[in-house]
Amino acid sequence: MPEYPPGAALTTPAATSMGGPSHRAPEVLSPAVLLAIVRRHLFAWLAVTLLTPIAGIVALHRITPVYTASGMLIYEPAEYKAQAMQSVLRQDPATEATMASQAELLQSLHIAQKLVERGGFDANPEFNPARRPPSFTARVFNWTTRDPPSLEAGPVPDTNRDTVLLAVQSALHAKPVRFSRVLEVTFTAQDPLVAAAAVNNAMDIYIKDQYGAKARAVRRATEQLRARAEELRKETQRSEDAIAAYRARLGLFQGMHAGIEAEQVTHLTEDLVRARTELANAEARLDAARGRAGAGAQAAVAPSVVQLRAQQEQLAAQALTRQSRLGPSHPEAEGLRRQAESAQKILAAEIARVVASIEADRRAAKARVATLEANLHTAQVEADRIAKAQIPLNALQRDADAARAALQAVLLQIQDTAQKTSIETAEAHEISQALPPQRPSWPPTGPLSLAVCAAGVFLGLIVVYGLHLLDTSVSSGGDIRLTTDLPCFALLPEIGKRALGHLRTEDYVVRRPLTAFAEQIRSLRASLRFGAHRPRVVAVAAARPGEGKTLLTLSLGRSARLAGETVLLIECDLRQPKFARIFGSEDKPGLSDFLRGTAAIGDISRPDPLTGLSFIPAGGPGGDMLSLFMSEAMTTLLETAREHFDLILLDTPPVQAMSEARVIAAVADATLLCVRWRNTPRAVLRHAFDLLRETRANIVGTVLTRVDPKAHVRSGAADSEVYHRRYRPYYRS
């Protein structure tokens, strides 16, 4: 290793803070992902899938069967000629909304109440719980909660009657038959005779209620129309009074419009545009006359100035020629010089005359622009005043017109209503009475058995997926990106004992350079090298111990060294050092000794016998280790290392517990965050990310470590493709 110059200073690069995680779409539950989840929770899925159908089938056999009777009636309202009757009693007898309304009327609580009185449902135990023999649980409950008789006066609610009414209403149903005026009425009961009688009674009650409903509707409609007509008369009078008062207050006359003012504003605007154009032309000619726009523009504006300038330049050139040939004191040279000076004065006078003339035109144009702007502003203010005054007037006029139209319509309806004297026919009659059903309508044993089997399968999938959601560990690069919005540079596989053989894990990347592990290390190197900014000092951090950061540091450094780079590994985990054991340098000074000032840089750096890279072990523990990393000595070490090495890797302690990790990550150019596959919880990863971000560490990416390739391929994750068996020919063990 080269000797470091003493006293070298280090300028720590500014650490950039990463943004928080973005809101991304959730994981797509593809069939492959679902299959992998089921495989991981197969026992739970089988248990739910089998127990749910068994429980459902047992419950089906314990349900008491019920019967549903049905009858038909047709809804045929009379074809009234009066428009008022059509608007009050019906909109269109064939619409779906009308038929649905009639169905709701037929199954209303009013029909149910009359049905209870006619059918004697108070004495039926199926609908009246008071007629049922109490169960053992009910007897015990009533005995333990028996209340003393109440002495308070007042009405007592009849809960038993309400219960019977609600039970009968829930058993009675009516629905319209599509594309027809037919209503189907059904009633469900345990006795088929009771069900058929209830349907027939309900249809009869509904038909008889139509007679009274028509008369009440006509009478109520007439009263409402008359009251509405009186309200509209008053409203019309108020609107007309308000219009007259508003016109008198603002001095507005009938038929007044803002067209004249708008036309005046338009003309003034056009005149102002032309005046501004003339002002711009005058200013351009003034600049040309003064020589600011070039010789061509000046020639177009002041040709006399150009001629005089040419004569002056010609005389000046002749004077210079004679002076250079005859001498400055020669009479002929003196004469030409005086002529050139006289021409210069004449040119200046001509330029002043032209400029004064154009300046006068510019002032006149500017005055015209100012006058037009003032006139335009005055016209706009007047037009705005008239337009604003017209807006409330228009609103008042619209209200008055609407009130007149509504009054006219109501008066016409009152006249139509008065012409209709009687309603004679019912709007509905029976077309098919109910007969006692022969088969129960509930439960449908066959379809429900299939349904509970399918429900068992889907419920099992839901339970398995719930277990999958409760698993908060990180299992793919996509999970890392969803948690921290950081890219996953590599997926390092777990090196099994069979693949490792007699090798050490730390030497695997060197001894087996064509394996998937070594290829993922090279992928990590490529991500660091070809990023937006190639880092020199890289901190390798992890949220918790045992996530493989030391192995990643060694493997990344050795791989880079084999590629020809100069690499330095610095072990910054002073509490749990490993470099001394791995490299066989126990009982020798290290990083802590240099930071305390008891050892020089040359004493703590050592070469790796396997690859030749340089490393600095942790050294002896003790003291305030956080202060050591924040000292000037650490700055000096990194600055010196930058001068001699292409890549410096810092092996940091765990971020969750050790504050030194955040200090080390802050002084590094970039930070790699190790995440153990299916072990590190997302909350822990997020907390470690936040801790590093608080110190403005430049977290460039993550590495997923200790991945089980086979299990990861079965998971169906997007990044599991790297371990697919189709790539096995590319790797060698």
KEVEX-976628 format. One record per residue (C-alpha): residue number from 1; residue in one letter; x, y, z. Coordinates in steps of 0.05 Angstrom, whole numbers, plus 5000, padded with zeros to 4 digits. Each point is the difference from the previous one (the first is absolute). Example, Ala and Ser with C-alpha at 12.3 -4.5 7.8 and 13.67 -1.06 7.14 Angstrom:
BEGIN
nr, rest, x, y, z
1, a, 5246, 4910, 5156
2, s, 5027, 5069, 4987
This chain:
BEGIN
nr, rest, x, y, z
1, m, 5000, 5000, 5000
2, p, 5029, 5070, 4984
3, e, 5021, 5045, 5056
4, y, 4952, 5057, 5018
5, p, 5028, 5070, 5006
6, p, 4991, 5025, 5071
7, g, 4953, 5057, 5016
8, a, 4957, 4992, 4937
9, a, 4934, 5035, 5005
10, l, 4933, 4971, 4977
11, t, 4942, 5039, 4971
12, t, 4938, 4961, 5015
13, p, 4952, 5000, 4942
14, a, 4932, 5028, 5014
15, a, 4950, 4945, 5014
16, t, 4935, 5006, 4963
17, s, 4935, 4983, 5033
18, m, 4953, 4952, 4967
19, g, 4926, 5014, 4992
20, g, 4946, 4959, 5033
21, p, 4967, 4940, 4968
22, s, 4952, 5015, 4944
23, h, 4929, 4973, 4996
24, r, 5002, 4944, 4951
25, a, 4951, 4949, 4976
26, p, 4992, 4940, 5046
27, e, 5027, 4931, 4982
28, v, 4964, 4968, 4942
29, l, 4969, 4935, 5023
30, s, 5018, 4958, 4940
31, p, 4985, 4925, 4997
32, a, 5073, 4985, 5010
33, v, 5004, 5043, 5062
34, l, 4936, 4970, 5028
35, l, 5026, 4930, 4987
36, a, 5064, 5016, 5037
37, i, 4960, 5028, 5059
38, v, 4956, 4938, 5003
39, r, 5062, 4956, 5000
40, r, 5028, 5037, 5060
41, h, 4935, 4993, 5038
42, l, 4973, 4934, 4973
43, f, 4976, 4972, 5067
44, a, 4959, 5061, 5016
45, w, 4969, 5001, 4931
46, l, 4981, 4926, 5003
47, a, 4970, 5008, 5070
48, v, 4956, 5058, 4980
49, t, 4982, 4968, 4933
50, l, 4976, 4936, 5032
51, l, 4968, 5025, 5064
52, t, 4958, 5054, 4967
53, p, 4959, 4952, 4955
54, i, 4991, 4950, 5056
55, a, 4973, 5054, 5047
56, g, 4955, 5028, 4944
57, i, 4970, 4933, 4982
58, v, 4985, 4983, 5073
59, a, 4966, 5068, 5008
60, l, 4958, 4989, 4937
61, h, 4970, 4936, 5028
62, r, 4980, 5036, 5064
63, i, 4961, 5055, 4964
64, t, 4923, 4996, 5002
65, p, 4974, 5001, 4928
66, v, 4953, 5057, 4978
67, y, 4951, 5006, 4942
68, t, 4987, 5059, 4954
69, a, 4932, 5010, 4967
70, s, 4992, 5050, 4942
71, g, 4943, 5035, 4965
72, m, 4994, 5050, 4942
73, l, 4962, 5065, 4992
74, i, 5001, 5051, 4944
75, y, 5006, 5075, 5009
76, e, 4956, 5038, 4949
77, p, 4987, 5072, 5018
78, a, 4943, 5036, 4965
79, e, 5019, 5043, 4940
80, y, 4982, 5069, 5027
81, k, 4993, 5057, 4951
82, a, 5014, 5052, 5053
83, q, 5073, 5018, 5002
84, a, 4996, 5015, 5075
85, m, 4977, 4929, 5016
86, q, 5058, 4971, 4960
87, s, 5050, 5043, 5038
88, v, 4970, 4985, 5069
89, l, 4982, 4927, 4995
90, r, 5052, 4973, 4951
91, q, 5055, 5021, 4953
92, d, 4998, 4941, 4952
93, p, 4966, 4935, 5020
94, a, 5051, 4959, 4962
95, t, 5065, 5028, 5029
96, e, 5043, 4958, 5046
97, a, 4998, 5054, 5053
98, t, 4924, 4998, 5003
99, m, 4998, 4924, 5005
100, a, 5054, 5000, 5054
101, s, 4959, 5051, 5039
102, q, 4938, 4957, 4997
103, a, 5041, 4940, 5023
104, e, 5023, 5040, 5061
105, l, 4929, 5020, 5016
106, l, 4978, 4927, 4996
107, q, 5053, 4977, 5050
108, s, 4993, 5061, 5046
109, l, 4986, 4997, 5074
110, h, 4929, 5024, 4988
111, i, 4984, 4938, 4958
112, a, 5035, 4957, 5051
113, q, 4958, 5028, 5057
114, k, 4935, 4984, 4964
115, l, 5027, 4932, 4981
116, v, 5014, 4984, 5073
117, e, 4929, 5019, 5019
118, r, 4969, 4959, 4944
119, g, 5046, 4939, 5002
120, g, 5006, 4992, 5076
121, f, 5075, 5001, 5002
122, d, 4998, 5021, 5074
123, a, 4985, 4928, 5017
124, n, 5054, 4970, 4955
125, p, 5063, 4982, 5039
126, e, 5042, 5008, 4937
127, f, 4986, 5075, 4999
128, n, 4983, 5012, 5073
129, p, 5058, 4982, 5046
130, a, 4953, 5005, 5061
131, r, 4963, 4938, 4975
132, r, 5063, 4958, 4999
133, p, 5021, 4958, 5060
134, p, 5059, 5034, 5034
135, s, 5067, 4966, 4994
136, f, 5043, 4981, 5059
137, t, 5046, 5059, 4989
138, a, 4941, 5049, 4995
139, r, 4969, 4972, 5065
140, v, 5065, 5009, 5038
141, f, 5011, 5070, 4972
142, n, 4928, 5022, 5017
143, w, 5007, 4972, 5071
144, t, 5066, 5036, 5014
145, t, 4977, 5066, 4970
146, r, 4929, 5003, 5026
147, d, 4981, 5072, 5013
148, p, 4948, 5025, 5051
149, p, 4935, 5025, 4971
150, s, 5002, 5073, 4977
151, l, 4953, 5050, 5033
152, e, 5012, 5056, 4950
153, a, 4940, 5025, 4961
154, g, 5000, 5010, 4925
155, p, 4997, 4961, 4935
156, v, 5037, 4934, 4998
157, p, 5030, 4978, 4933
158, d, 4973, 4935, 4973
159, t, 5066, 4968, 4980
160, n, 4966, 4933, 4986
161, r, 4953, 5031, 4949
162, d, 5057, 5037, 4966
163, t, 5040, 4936, 4996
164, v, 4942, 4964, 4965
165, l, 4991, 5058, 4950
166, l, 5074, 5001, 4982
167, a, 5001, 4924, 4993
168, v, 4940, 5000, 4953
169, q, 5029, 5058, 4960
170, s, 5067, 4965, 4992
171, a, 4964, 4938, 4974
172, l, 4958, 5039, 4950
173, h, 5035, 5021, 4935
174, a, 4977, 5031, 4934
175, k, 5040, 5013, 4938
176, p, 4982, 5022, 4930
177, v, 5009, 4954, 4941
178, r, 5047, 5032, 4950
179, f, 4971, 5032, 4937
180, s, 4928, 4993, 5025
181, r, 4949, 5029, 5049
182, v, 4996, 4936, 5040
183, l, 5019, 4996, 5074
184, e, 5021, 4934, 5031
185, v, 4980, 4994, 5074
186, t, 5034, 4947, 5044
187, f, 4995, 4979, 5073
188, t, 5046, 4954, 5037
189, a, 4978, 4956, 5059
190, q, 5013, 4932, 5029
191, d, 4929, 4978, 4983
192, p, 4984, 5001, 4925
193, l, 4925, 5013, 5013
194, v, 5016, 5061, 5042
195, a, 5047, 5026, 4945
196, a, 4946, 4994, 4945
197, a, 4945, 5032, 5042
198, a, 5046, 5058, 5018
199, v, 5015, 5015, 4927
200, n, 4926, 5001, 4980
201, n, 4981, 5044, 5059
202, a, 5057, 5049, 4985
203, m, 4978, 5008, 4928
204, d, 4928, 5011, 5020
205, i, 5019, 5053, 5052
206, y, 5043, 5036, 4949
207, i, 4945, 5002, 4947
208, k, 4948, 5027, 5048
209, d, 5047, 5054, 5024
210, q, 5004, 5028, 4929
211, y, 4929, 5027, 5003
212, g, 5011, 5044, 5061
213, a, 5070, 5020, 4977
214, k, 4973, 5030, 4935
215, a, 4949, 5044, 5033
216, r, 5049, 5024, 5053
217, a, 5052, 5015, 4946
218, v, 4952, 5043, 4958
219, r, 4976, 5039, 5061
220, r, 5069, 5012, 5026
221, a, 5026, 5020, 4931
222, t, 4945, 5052, 4991
223, e, 5014, 5031, 5068
224, q, 5074, 5002, 4987
225, l, 4992, 5032, 4931
226, r, 4956, 5055, 5027
227, a, 5048, 5016, 5056
228, r, 5057, 5000, 4951
229, a, 4963, 5047, 4953
230, e, 4990, 5050, 5056
231, e, 5074, 4997, 5018
232, l, 5020, 5011, 4928
233, r, 4954, 5061, 4993
234, k, 5034, 5032, 5059
235, e, 5069, 4981, 4976
236, t, 4986, 5030, 4930
237, q, 4976, 5065, 5030
238, r, 5062, 5005, 5045
239, s, 5046, 4987, 4940
240, e, 4967, 5054, 4958
241, d, 5003, 5050, 5057
242, a, 5074, 4985, 5011
243, i, 5015, 5011, 4926
244, a, 4965, 5067, 4999
245, a, 5035, 5023, 5064
246, y, 5069, 4979, 4974
247, r, 4991, 5037, 4934
248, a, 4978, 5063, 5036
249, r, 5058, 4997, 5049
250, l, 5055, 4992, 4948
251, g, 4970, 5041, 4944
252, l, 4994, 4942, 4952
253, f, 4948, 5003, 4944
254, q, 4964, 4944, 4966
255, g, 5040, 4969, 4942
256, m, 5067, 5030, 5022
257, h, 5060, 4960, 4978
258, a, 5075, 5007, 5005
259, g, 5013, 4995, 4925
260, i, 5020, 5073, 4989
261, e, 5051, 4999, 5056
262, a, 5030, 4934, 4976
263, e, 5007, 5027, 4929
264, q, 5034, 5064, 5026
265, v, 5049, 4957, 5040
266, t, 5015, 4960, 4938
267, h, 5015, 5062, 4958
268, l, 5043, 5031, 5054
269, t, 5039, 4934, 5007
270, e, 5014, 4999, 4925
271, d, 5022, 5073, 5001
272, l, 5045, 4986, 5059
273, v, 5033, 4942, 4963
274, r, 5014, 5044, 4940
275, a, 5027, 5056, 5044
276, r, 5046, 4952, 5037
277, t, 5024, 4975, 4933
278, e, 5015, 5071, 4977
279, l, 5037, 5013, 5066
280, a, 5042, 4937, 4991
281, n, 5017, 5021, 4928
282, a, 5020, 5069, 5024
283, e, 5045, 4970, 5053
284, a, 5031, 4953, 4949
285, r, 5013, 5058, 4952
286, l, 5030, 5040, 5058
287, d, 5048, 4942, 5017
288, a, 5018, 4994, 4926
289, a, 5014, 5075, 4995
290, r, 5045, 4997, 5061
291, g, 5038, 4942, 4968
292, r, 4978, 4946, 5048
293, a, 4966, 4955, 4949
294, g, 5056, 4994, 4949
295, a, 5021, 5036, 4937
296, g, 4944, 4970, 4958
297, a, 4945, 5025, 5046
298, q, 5032, 5069, 5005
299, a, 5004, 5005, 4924
300, a, 4926, 4985, 4995
301, v, 4981, 5053, 5052
302, a, 5053, 5055, 4988
303, p, 5033, 4993, 4931
304, s, 5031, 5070, 5006
305, v, 5037, 4977, 5063
306, v, 5028, 4941, 4963
307, q, 5025, 5043, 4943
308, l, 5032, 5050, 5047
309, r, 5032, 4943, 5039
310, a, 5028, 4970, 4937
311, q, 5030, 5068, 4979
312, q, 5029, 5010, 5070
313, e, 5031, 4930, 5000
314, q, 5029, 5012, 4930
315, l, 5032, 5066, 5021
316, a, 5028, 4969, 5063
317, a, 5029, 4943, 4960
318, q, 5032, 5048, 4950
319, a, 5029, 5041, 5058
320, l, 5031, 4939, 5031
321, t, 5029, 4979, 4933
322, r, 5031, 5068, 4987
323, q, 5025, 5005, 5071
324, s, 5034, 4933, 4996
325, r, 5032, 5018, 4933
326, l, 5016, 5075, 5007
327, g, 5004, 5007, 5076
328, p, 4951, 5031, 5051
329, s, 5026, 5071, 4988
330, h, 4991, 5002, 4925
331, p, 4950, 5053, 4978
332, e, 4961, 4952, 4956
333, a, 4993, 4951, 5059
334, e, 4979, 5057, 5045
335, g, 4947, 5022, 4951
336, l, 4970, 4931, 4993
337, r, 4998, 4991, 5075
338, r, 4963, 5066, 5009
339, q, 4950, 4979, 4945
340, a, 4988, 4933, 5037
341, e, 4988, 5037, 5066
342, s, 4951, 5047, 4966
343, a, 4964, 4940, 4968
344, q, 4996, 4968, 5069
345, k, 4965, 5061, 5029
346, i, 4951, 5003, 4942
347, l, 4985, 4925, 5010
348, a, 4987, 5011, 5075
349, a, 4953, 5059, 4984
350, e, 4962, 4959, 4948
351, i, 4992, 4941, 5049
352, a, 4975, 5048, 5054
353, r, 4949, 5030, 4951
354, v, 4974, 4931, 4978
355, v, 4996, 4975, 5072
356, a, 4962, 5062, 5022
357, s, 4949, 4991, 4945
358, i, 4989, 4927, 5015
359, e, 4998, 5015, 5076
360, a, 4943, 5048, 4987
361, d, 4962, 4946, 4963
362, r, 5013, 4951, 5057
363, r, 4973, 5049, 5052
364, a, 4938, 5012, 4959
365, a, 4988, 4925, 4993
366, k, 5012, 4989, 5075
367, a, 4950, 5055, 5017
368, r, 4948, 4968, 4954
369, v, 5011, 4932, 5034
370, a, 4990, 5031, 5069
371, t, 4936, 5035, 4977
372, l, 4972, 4936, 4969
373, e, 5017, 4959, 5063
374, a, 4963, 5051, 5044
375, n, 4939, 4999, 4954
376, l, 5001, 4924, 4997
377, h, 5002, 4995, 5076
378, t, 4942, 5048, 5006
379, a, 4959, 4962, 4949
380, q, 5016, 4933, 5033
381, v, 4979, 5026, 5069
382, e, 4933, 5025, 4971
383, a, 4988, 4935, 4963
384, d, 5015, 4960, 5063
385, r, 4953, 5042, 5041
386, i, 4943, 4990, 4951
387, a, 5015, 4925, 4993
388, k, 5002, 4991, 5076
389, a, 4935, 5038, 5008
390, q, 4967, 4957, 4945
391, i, 5018, 4933, 5034
392, p, 4953, 5007, 5060
393, l, 4946, 5027, 4954
394, n, 5005, 4940, 4955
395, a, 4996, 4954, 5060
396, l, 4938, 5035, 5025
397, q, 4969, 4996, 4930
398, r, 5014, 4925, 4996
399, d, 4968, 4989, 5068
400, a, 4938, 5039, 4978
401, d, 4994, 4961, 4934
402, a, 5008, 4934, 5037
403, a, 4947, 5018, 5051
404, r, 4951, 5020, 4944
405, a, 5012, 4935, 4962
406, a, 4991, 4959, 5063
407, l, 4935, 5037, 5017
408, q, 4973, 4988, 4930
409, a, 5017, 4926, 5004
410, v, 4966, 4992, 5068
411, l, 4937, 5035, 4976
412, l, 4996, 4953, 4941
413, q, 5007, 4940, 5046
414, i, 4945, 5026, 5045
415, q, 4953, 5006, 4940
416, d, 5017, 4928, 4978
417, t, 4987, 4974, 5070
418, a, 4933, 5034, 5004
419, q, 4977, 4964, 4936
420, k, 5010, 4931, 5030
421, t, 4941, 4982, 5045
422, s, 5012, 4928, 5020
423, i, 5047, 4941, 5000
424, e, 4964, 4935, 4990
425, t, 5047, 4943, 4986
426, a, 5056, 4968, 5041
427, e, 5071, 5002, 4974
428, a, 5017, 4926, 5014
429, h, 4966, 4933, 5000
430, e, 5020, 4928, 5010
431, i, 5021, 4956, 4942
432, s, 5026, 4940, 5039
433, q, 4985, 4980, 5071
434, a, 5051, 4963, 5044
435, l, 4998, 4925, 5009
436, p, 5034, 4962, 5057
437, p, 5072, 4983, 4978
438, q, 5021, 4927, 4997
439, r, 5075, 5009, 5012
440, p, 5038, 5042, 5050
441, s, 5033, 5063, 4974
442, w, 5054, 5000, 5053
443, p, 5052, 4973, 5009
444, p, 5024, 4980, 4931
445, t, 5044, 4944, 5025
446, g, 5037, 4985, 4935
447, p, 5021, 5070, 4979
448, l, 5017, 5019, 5072
449, s, 5044, 4938, 5008
450, l, 5039, 5020, 4938
451, a, 5002, 5072, 5025
452, v, 5029, 4982, 5068
453, c, 5052, 4956, 4966
454, a, 5021, 5058, 4956
455, a, 4997, 5047, 5061
456, g, 5046, 4953, 5036
457, v, 5051, 5004, 4944
458, f, 4996, 5076, 4995
459, l, 4998, 5009, 5076
460, g, 5063, 4958, 5004
461, l, 5033, 5044, 4948
462, i, 4979, 5062, 5040
463, v, 5028, 4971, 5064
464, v, 5065, 4981, 4966
465, y, 5006, 5069, 4969
466, g, 4986, 5031, 5068
467, l, 5057, 4959, 5029
468, h, 5042, 5025, 4943
469, l, 4982, 5072, 5016
470, l, 5017, 4989, 5073
471, d, 5070, 4979, 4979
472, t, 5035, 5068, 5006
473, s, 5069, 4976, 4979
474, v, 5034, 5022, 4936
475, s, 4997, 4946, 4947
476, s, 5019, 5035, 4935
477, g, 5030, 5061, 4970
478, g, 4930, 5025, 4986
479, d, 4985, 4999, 5075
480, i, 5062, 5042, 5012
481, r, 4979, 5051, 4948
482, l, 4930, 5005, 5029
483, t, 5029, 5010, 5070
484, t, 5057, 5048, 4986
485, d, 4996, 5019, 4926
486, l, 5071, 4974, 4993
487, p, 5024, 4954, 4944
488, c, 5024, 4930, 5015
489, f, 5068, 4992, 4966
490, a, 5010, 4926, 5013
491, l, 4970, 4937, 5030
492, l, 5055, 4960, 5034
493, p, 4981, 4927, 5007
494, e, 5011, 4960, 5063
495, i, 5063, 4957, 4991
496, g, 4983, 4931, 5025
497, k, 5049, 4951, 5030
498, r, 4998, 4956, 4938
499, a, 5018, 5058, 4954
500, l, 5052, 5026, 5048
501, g, 5036, 4934, 5009
502, h, 5068, 5010, 5033
503, l, 5001, 5074, 4985
504, r, 4987, 5057, 5048
505, t, 4940, 5044, 4987
506, e, 5045, 5061, 4996
507, d, 5043, 4968, 4945
508, y, 4941, 4976, 4958
509, v, 4998, 5059, 4952
510, v, 5074, 4991, 4985
511, r, 5001, 4924, 4995
512, r, 4935, 4994, 4962
513, p, 4998, 5061, 4953
514, l, 4949, 4970, 4952
515, t, 4945, 4987, 5051
516, a, 4935, 5038, 5008
517, f, 5027, 5030, 5064
518, a, 5060, 5029, 4965
519, e, 4957, 5025, 4942
520, q, 4955, 5037, 5048
521, i, 5061, 5033, 5032
522, r, 5022, 5022, 4930
523, s, 4929, 5026, 4988
524, l, 5007, 5042, 5063
525, r, 5067, 5027, 4977
526, a, 4969, 5019, 4933
527, s, 4943, 5037, 5035
528, l, 5049, 5039, 5042
529, r, 5048, 5014, 4942
530, f, 4949, 5023, 4949
531, g, 4954, 5039, 5046
532, a, 4989, 5075, 4996
533, h, 5062, 5013, 5043
534, r, 5053, 4946, 5008
535, p, 5016, 4997, 5075
536, r, 5070, 4991, 5027
537, v, 4982, 4988, 5073
538, v, 4942, 4952, 5010
539, a, 4970, 4983, 5068
540, v, 4969, 4931, 5006
541, a, 4945, 5003, 5053
542, a, 4945, 4955, 5026
543, a, 4941, 5010, 5046
544, r, 5015, 4940, 5045
545, p, 5057, 4951, 5013
546, g, 5005, 4937, 4959
547, e, 4977, 5030, 4934
548, g, 5065, 4986, 4963
549, k, 5031, 5069, 4995
550, t, 5071, 4977, 5018
551, l, 4997, 4944, 4948
552, l, 4973, 5050, 4949
553, t, 5056, 5048, 5016
554, l, 5054, 4947, 4992
555, s, 4970, 4971, 4937
556, l, 4990, 5067, 4967
557, g, 5071, 5022, 5017
558, r, 5032, 4936, 4976
559, s, 4959, 5000, 4935
560, a, 5021, 5072, 4986
561, r, 5073, 4982, 5015
562, l, 4998, 4941, 4952
563, a, 4975, 5049, 4947
564, g, 5063, 5042, 5009
565, e, 4976, 5054, 5047
566, t, 5038, 5022, 5062
567, v, 4955, 4985, 5059
568, l, 5002, 5017, 5074
569, l, 4954, 4966, 5051
570, i, 4991, 5037, 5066
571, e, 4965, 4963, 5057
572, c, 4960, 5051, 5038
573, d, 4962, 4951, 5045
574, l, 5044, 5008, 5061
575, r, 4952, 4962, 5046
576, q, 4996, 4935, 4960
577, p, 5063, 4998, 4956
578, k, 5009, 4944, 4950
579, f, 5057, 5020, 4953
580, a, 5054, 4978, 5049
581, r, 4971, 4929, 5002
582, i, 4987, 4997, 4926
583, f, 5068, 5025, 4978
584, g, 5039, 4970, 5058
585, s, 5026, 5066, 5029
586, e, 4980, 4994, 5073
587, d, 5035, 5042, 5054
588, k, 5023, 5053, 4951
589, p, 4983, 5074, 4999
590, g, 4940, 5022, 4959
591, l, 4953, 5058, 4986
592, s, 4985, 5017, 5073
593, d, 5075, 5004, 5016
594, f, 5010, 5050, 4943
595, l, 4940, 5042, 5020
596, r, 5027, 5003, 5072
597, g, 5068, 5022, 4973
598, t, 5038, 4938, 5024
599, a, 5016, 4973, 4931
600, a, 5017, 5028, 4932
601, i, 4964, 4985, 4935
602, g, 5056, 4956, 4975
603, d, 4995, 4957, 5063
604, i, 4926, 4984, 4994
605, s, 4994, 4984, 4926
606, r, 5014, 4929, 4976
607, p, 4994, 4962, 4934
608, d, 4952, 4944, 4986
609, p, 5042, 4938, 4985
610, l, 4947, 4973, 4953
611, t, 4988, 5060, 4954
612, g, 5049, 5054, 5022
613, l, 4948, 5051, 5020
614, s, 5015, 5042, 5062
615, f, 4959, 4997, 5064
616, i, 4999, 5035, 5067
617, p, 4972, 4958, 5058
618, a, 4959, 5030, 5056
619, g, 5053, 4999, 5053
620, g, 4989, 4999, 5075
621, p, 4932, 5022, 5028
622, g, 4990, 5050, 5056
623, g, 4987, 5073, 5010
624, d, 4948, 5044, 4966
625, m, 4998, 4969, 4931
626, l, 4952, 5051, 4973
627, s, 5050, 5056, 5015
628, l, 5055, 4960, 4965
629, f, 4961, 4999, 4935
630, m, 4983, 5074, 5007
631, s, 5072, 5019, 5011
632, e, 5048, 5034, 4952
633, a, 5041, 4935, 4996
634, m, 4942, 4965, 4964
635, t, 4997, 5057, 4951
636, t, 5075, 4996, 4988
637, l, 4996, 4924, 4989
638, l, 4946, 5005, 4947
639, e, 5033, 5058, 4964
640, t, 5066, 4962, 4997
641, a, 4964, 4938, 4976
642, r, 4967, 5039, 4943
643, e, 5068, 5017, 4973
644, h, 5024, 4928, 4995
645, f, 4939, 4956, 4988
646, d, 4946, 4994, 4948
647, l, 4949, 4971, 5049
648, i, 4996, 5006, 5076
649, l, 4948, 4956, 5034
650, l, 4978, 5015, 5072
651, d, 4970, 4941, 5039
652, t, 4953, 5035, 5049
653, p, 4966, 4974, 5063
654, p, 4924, 4988, 5000
655, v, 4961, 5064, 4989
656, q, 4942, 4984, 5047
657, a, 5042, 4999, 5064
658, m, 5068, 5031, 4985
659, s, 5004, 5075, 4988
660, e, 5069, 4993, 4969
661, a, 4967, 4971, 4937
662, r, 4964, 5066, 4985
663, v, 5064, 5040, 5010
664, i, 5039, 4954, 4953
665, a, 4945, 5001, 4948
666, a, 4999, 5076, 5002
667, v, 5074, 5007, 4982
668, a, 4997, 4948, 4943
669, d, 4985, 5017, 4928
670, a, 4946, 4947, 4997
671, t, 4967, 4950, 5046
672, l, 4977, 4930, 4984
673, l, 4945, 4971, 5045
674, c, 5001, 4925, 5010
675, v, 4932, 4966, 5009
676, r, 4993, 4927, 5019
677, w, 4950, 4963, 4957
678, r, 4936, 4979, 5037
679, n, 5030, 5021, 5067
680, t, 5004, 5075, 5004
681, p, 4932, 5031, 5017
682, r, 4978, 5058, 4956
683, a, 4991, 5045, 5061
684, v, 5071, 4986, 5023
685, l, 5026, 5014, 4929
686, r, 4960, 5064, 4997
687, h, 5026, 5023, 5068
688, a, 5072, 4986, 4980
689, f, 4989, 5039, 4936
690, d, 4972, 5059, 5039
691, l, 5058, 4999, 5049
692, l, 5050, 5004, 4943
693, r, 4960, 5053, 4964
694, e, 5000, 5044, 5063
695, t, 5076, 5005, 4994
696, r, 4995, 5017, 4926
697, a, 5032, 4934, 4979
698, n, 4999, 4988, 4925
699, i, 4964, 4933, 4998
700, v, 5008, 4979, 4928
701, g, 4969, 4930, 5003
702, t, 4991, 4934, 5036
703, v, 5024, 4929, 4996
704, l, 4954, 4941, 5017
705, t, 5044, 4948, 5035
706, r, 4994, 4927, 5019
707, v, 4947, 4985, 4947
708, d, 4975, 4929, 4990
709, p, 5000, 4995, 4924
710, k, 4949, 4944, 4994
711, a, 4950, 5032, 5048
712, h, 5010, 5067, 4967
713, v, 4985, 4972, 4931
714, r, 4936, 4968, 5027
715, s, 4978, 5066, 5030
716, g, 4988, 5029, 4931
717, a, 5034, 5066, 5016
718, a, 5023, 5042, 4941
719, d, 5074, 4996, 5020
720, s, 4998, 4924, 5009
721, e, 5015, 4992, 4926
722, v, 5075, 5003, 5015
723, y, 4996, 4933, 5035
724, h, 4958, 4965, 4948
725, r, 5027, 4933, 4977
726, r, 5006, 5025, 4928
727, y, 5062, 5038, 5023
728, r, 5035, 4941, 5032
729, p, 5045, 4987, 4939
730, y, 5030, 5069, 5012
731, y, 5025, 4983, 5070
732, r, 5051, 4949, 5024
733, s, 5008, 4976, 5071
